[in-house]
Structures are given as structure tokens and as C-alpha cells.
Amino acid sequence: MSSEKFESLDDDFTTILDSLRERIERKIPNYTGEEKKTAIRHAERNMEEANIILQEMEAEARVAPVSARTQMLSKLRNYRRETEQLNRSLKKGTTGGFGGTDTFGFDRIDRVEASQRARLMEGTQILNRTSESIARSHQISAETDQIGVETIDELGRQRDVLERTKDRLVDTDSNLSRSRKILKTMAMRVMTNKMICFIFYIQSFLLTGW
């Protein structure tokens, strides 16, 4: 894959994913009380971080070359499925699904933190969409510039052709003018010759009586 940023995000995501697996599959089922509550809270933060990184990776994949985009999107689909599975397991853990009998809802501070993280995630999504829009605008601008350059080059070539055609037309018109003069001179000579012949004929007629 050609995007260095995508590969860097990929490394960060796999690190967070490994941490999530460790907490959800091994630690949380074996913890109780406050320790379990803390582990769940950390896992939820990791899940939010993983989703933010996935969004950034998707933004990179959309502007990547076609040759690399397919592979990137395929990897992202697999990551999404795995993240959703871990998220479902985490939700079961927060409601006692790992075998515990206690439920561990957020207290007031936790709810404030969750609200702040939700706003942060929403802001990140808006920023990603804005970045994608800017990237598309830059791409369209670059393509438009290229089309403009090609159009100017083509117009320059057409101008050269028209100028050469104009020069040929001027030469042709000059040749036609000379041809008309030659034809006119020839016609005058023919008429002169006819007049001379006619005069000779009249003179011969008058002299011979014919």
C-alpha cells in the first residue's frame, strides 16, 4: 500500500486492538468490583480510539490510488467486523454478561467523560469529512488545471494550423491574381489578332472585289 499515513494508522490500530482483546477476553471476565469497572472504562476508551483511527484510515483509503484502494478498503472491512464483535462482547461485560452479577453503570463523572468523548468523536468525524472534501477539491482543481493546460496547447496548435492555412490562401490568391492578368492579356491578344485578321480580310475584299 502506498500511503505511509495509512500504514502508520494501521500499526496504531492493531496495537489498540490487541489491548482491547486482552481486556475484554481475559481481564474483564476475571475482575470484580471496582477493578472490573475500571477495566471496562479503559476498554471503552480504547474502543472509541479504535473507531477514530478507523475513520482516519477510511479517509486515507478514499484518496489513495485505485491500485492500493481496494486492498485498503478490504482490510478496513475486516477491522470493522472485528471491532464490532469486540464491542458486542464489551457491552455484555458491562451488563454482567461475563458471569458477574453486578452492573457497572457510569457515575456522574463517567457520564461527563462519555459525553465529552462522544463530542470529540463527532468533531473528528466532521474534520475527516472536511478533509476529504478539501482533498477532493484539490484533486478536481489539479485535474481542471491540467485540462486548461492541454486546452491552451491544443488552441496553440490550431492557431499555427490556421496561420499556415492563411498563408497558403494568401499565396493562392496572389497566384489567382497573376493568372487572371495572364488570361486577360491573352484575351486581349486574341482580340487584337482577330481585329487584324478582319482588317486584312476587308482590305483583300476591297482590292479584289470579292
C-alpha positions in Angstrom: 0.0 0.0 0.0 1.3 3.4 -1.0 0.0 5.6 1.9 2.6 6.0 4.7 0.0 7.6 6.9 -2.4 4.7 6.4 0.3 2.2 7.4 1.2 4.2 10.5 -2.5 4.3 11.5 -2.7 0.6 10.8 0.1 0.0 13.3 -1.7 2.2 15.9 -5.0 0.4 15.3 -3.5 -3.1 15.7 -1.9 -2.1 19.0 -5.2 -0.8 20.3 -7.0 -3.9 19.0 -4.6 -6.2 20.9 -5.1 -4.2 24.0 -8.9 -4.5 23.6 -8.7 -8.2 23.2 -6.6 -8.5 26.3 -9.0 -6.5 28.4 -12.3 -7.9 27.0 -11.4 -11.6 26.7 -9.0 -12.1 29.6 -9.1 -9.3 32.2 -12.7 -8.2 32.5 -14.1 -11.7 32.9 -11.7 -12.3 35.8 -12.1 -9.0 37.5 -14.7 -7.9 40.1 -15.9 -4.8 41.7 -14.1 -1.5 41.1 -11.2 -3.3 39.3 -13.7 -4.6 36.7 -15.4 -1.2 36.4 -12.0 0.4 35.7 -11.1 -2.2 33.1 -14.4 -1.7 31.3 -13.9 2.1 31.3 -10.4 1.7 29.8 -11.8 -0.7 27.2 -14.5 1.7 26.2 -11.9 4.4 25.7 -9.8 2.0 23.6 -12.9 1.3 21.5 -13.5 5.0 20.9 -9.9 5.4 19.9 -10.1 2.4 17.6 -13.2 3.9 15.9 -11.5 7.3 15.4 -8.4 5.6 13.9 -10.7 3.6 11.6 -12.3 6.8 10.4 -8.9 8.4 9.6 -7.9 5.2 7.8 -11.1 5.3 5.7 -10.3 8.9 4.8 -6.8 7.9 3.6 -8.2 5.0 1.6 -10.7 7.1 -0.3 -8.0 9.4 -1.7 -5.4 6.6 -2.3 -4.6 5.4 -5.8 -7.0 2.8 -7.2 -4.3 0.2 -7.2 -4.0 0.4 -3.4 -7.5 1.5 -2.5 -9.1 -2.0 -2.9 -6.7 -3.6 -0.6 -7.1 -0.8 2.0 -10.9 -1.0 2.0 -10.8 -4.8 2.3 -8.6 -4.5 5.4 -10.9 -1.9 6.8 -13.9 -4.1 6.4 -12.2 -6.9 8.4 -11.2 -4.4 11.1 -14.8 -3.1 11.3 -16.1 -6.6 11.8 -13.6 -7.5 14.5 -14.2 -4.2 16.3 -18.0 -4.7 16.2 -17.5 -8.2 17.7 -15.3 -6.9 20.5 -17.8 -4.1 21.1 -20.7 -6.6 21.5 -18.5 -8.6 23.9 -17.7 -5.4 25.9 -21.4 -4.5 26.2 -22.1 -7.9 27.5 -19.4 -7.3 30.1 -20.9 -4.0 31.2 -24.2 -5.8 32.0 -22.8 -8.7 33.8 -22.5 -11.0 30.7 -19.2 -12.3 31.7 -20.7 -14.2 34.6 -20.7 -11.4 37.2 -23.9 -10.3 38.9 -23.1 -6.6 39.4 -23.8 -4.0 36.8 -21.4 -1.2 36.4 -23.1 2.0 35.0 -21.2 5.2 34.8 -21.4 7.7 37.7 -21.8 11.4 37.0 -18.1 11.9 36.2 -18.1 8.9 33.8 -21.2 10.3 32.1 -19.5 13.7 31.6 -16.4 11.9 30.2 -18.5 9.8 27.9 -20.3 12.9 26.6 -17.0 14.7 26.0 -15.6 11.7 24.2 -18.8 11.5 22.0 -18.4 15.2 21.1 -14.8 14.6 20.4 -15.6 11.7 18.1 -18.3 13.8 16.3 -15.8 16.6 15.9 -13.3 14.2 14.5 -15.8 12.8 12.0 -16.7 16.3 10.9 -12.9 17.1 10.5 -12.4 13.9 8.5 -15.3 14.8 6.2 -14.0 18.3 5.7 -10.5 17.0 5.0 -12.0 14.6 2.4 -13.9 17.4 0.8 -10.8 19.6 0.6 -8.8 16.7 -0.8 -11.4 16.1 -3.5 -11.5 19.8 -4.2 -7.7 19.9 -4.6 -7.9 16.8 -6.9 -10.6 18.4 -9.1 -8.6 21.7 -9.2 -5.5 19.8 -10.3 -7.5 18.0 -13.0 -9.0 21.3 -14.1 -5.6 22.9 -14.3 -4.3 20.0 -16.4 -7.3 20.3 -18.7 -6.8 24.0 -19.0 -3.1 23.5 -20.0 -4.0 20.8 -22.5 -6.7 23.1 -24.0 -4.3 26.0 -24.3 -1.7 23.8 -26.0 -4.4 22.5 -28.4 -5.6 26.0 -29.2 -1.9 27.0 -29.9 -1.6 24.1 -32.3 -4.8 25.1 -34.0 -3.7 28.7 -34.3 -0.5 27.5 -36.0 -2.5 25.5 -38.4 -4.8 28.4 -39.2 -1.9 30.7 -39.7 -0.3 28.3 -42.1 -3.6 27.9 -43.9 -4.0 31.7 -44.1 -0.5 32.0 -45.6 -1.4 29.3 -48.2 -4.6 31.2 -49.0 -2.7 34.4 -49.5 -0.3 32.7 -51.9 -3.2 31.1 -53.7 -5.0 34.5 -54.1 -1.8 36.0 -55.4 -1.4 33.2 -57.9 -5.0 33.6 -59.0 -4.5 37.3 -59.5 -1.5 36.7 -61.7 -3.4 34.0 -63.6 -6.3 36.5 -64.2 -3.8 39.1 -65.5 -2.2 36.5 -67.8 -5.6 35.3 -69.1 -6.7 38.9 -69.6 -3.5 39.7 -71.6 -4.0 36.5 -73.7 -7.7 37.5 -74.4 -6.6 41.0 -75.5 -4.0 39.5 -77.8 -6.6 37.1 -79.3 -9.0 40.0 -79.8 -6.2 42.1 -81.4 -5.3 39.2 -83.7 -8.9 38.8 -84.7 -9.2 42.5 -85.4 -6.0 42.4 -87.5 -7.3 39.4 -89.5 -10.6 41.1 -90.0 -9.0 44.3 -91.3 -6.8 42.2 -93.7 -9.9 40.4 -94.9 -11.7 43.7 -95.6 -8.7 45.1 -97.4 -8.4 42.0 -99.5 -12.1 42.1 -100.3 -11.9 45.7 -101.4 -8.9 45.2 -103.5 -10.1 42.0 -105.3 -13.7 43.0 -105.4 -14.8 39.9 -103.6 
